[in-house]
Amino acid sequence: MDLGTRCAAFMAQAVSAAQQEGCAARGDTASLAVAVARNYLSKVVGTRKLGKNIILAGAVFYNEASFAAFRSQLPDKTLLVAEHKEVSGAIGAALLARERY
């Protein structure tokens, strides 16, 4: 199902409605992963250029469907999931803060 590029609250409503109509949970999960990837790329990345190599960070990438969704949206890019994906953003922010102050 197409959840569009709306915020997560609206996506949750669409998933709930689909479940009530009998859509399989597996389809819901895949649709949600694709919607999150599309939402991020349209709302956060927008028109900015992405490099050839992209490191994906965040605990969301413990979910293999999330990686697969980004792979489907960025087929010409080399994607790597950070080893410590759940804390890599926090570590990067701490390093930038240390550098600045």
N, C-alpha and C positions, 0 to 999 in steps of 0.2 A: 504494500500500500504506500502511497505517496503522502508523507507527512509534511511536505513542503520545507520551508526554511523559517518556520515560526519559532517562538520561544518554547522552551521545554514544557511549560505549563500547558500550552495549546497542544503540543505533541502528545502529552499524557492523556488529554481529553480524547484525542483522535484514536489513540491506542485502546483506551477504555471502551470507546464506542465500537471499535472493530472487534474486540473480544466479545462484547455483547452480541454481535452479529455472527459470532462463531469463527472468527479468524484464528488460525493456529498461533500459539504463543511463539513458535519459532519464526514465523513470518513477521510477527510484531517486533521481535528482537532485531531481526535484520533490517526492517524498515526504520526502526528507531536509530540504529547505528548509522544508516545512510543519511537520515535526516539530520543527525548531529553533525556529521562531516560536512554536509551541504550548508548547514546553518553557519558553522564555523568559517568555512571558506567564503561565504557570501557576506556575512556580517562582520567578521574580524579581519580577514585578509582583504576582502573587497577587491579593489582594482590594483592593489600593490603586487609587484612582481615577486614570484617565489623563485628561489634558486633551484638548481638541479637536485641537490641533496637536502633532504628535510629530516630533522630529528623530531620525532613525536614524543611528547612528555605528558605525564599525568597518569593517575591511577586508572583512568578510563581505558588505557591500553592494556590492562590486564585482560580485558575482554577482546578476544580475537576478532569478533565481529566489527569492533571499532577500527582495528587496523585494516581489515578487509574493506571496510567502507571508504576509508581514506585512500586505499590503494585503487579502488574503483573510480574515485573522483580525480585522482592524480596519476593516471597511468604512465605518464612520461617522466615521472620523478623517481628518484631513488629514496625510499623511505627507510628509516631506522628508528626502532623504538629504544629509547634510552634504557640503559641497564637498571638504573634506579629511578624509574619513571615516576614513582609516586612522590618523590622528594626533589627531583632535579630542578624544578622551577624554583622551589624554596632555596636550594643551594645557590642557584644562579643569582637570585635576588640578594642573598646574603653577601655574595662575592661583590656584587655591584655596590651595595651599601658600604662594605668595608673599603672598597676602592675610593668611594666618594668622601667618606668621613674618616 
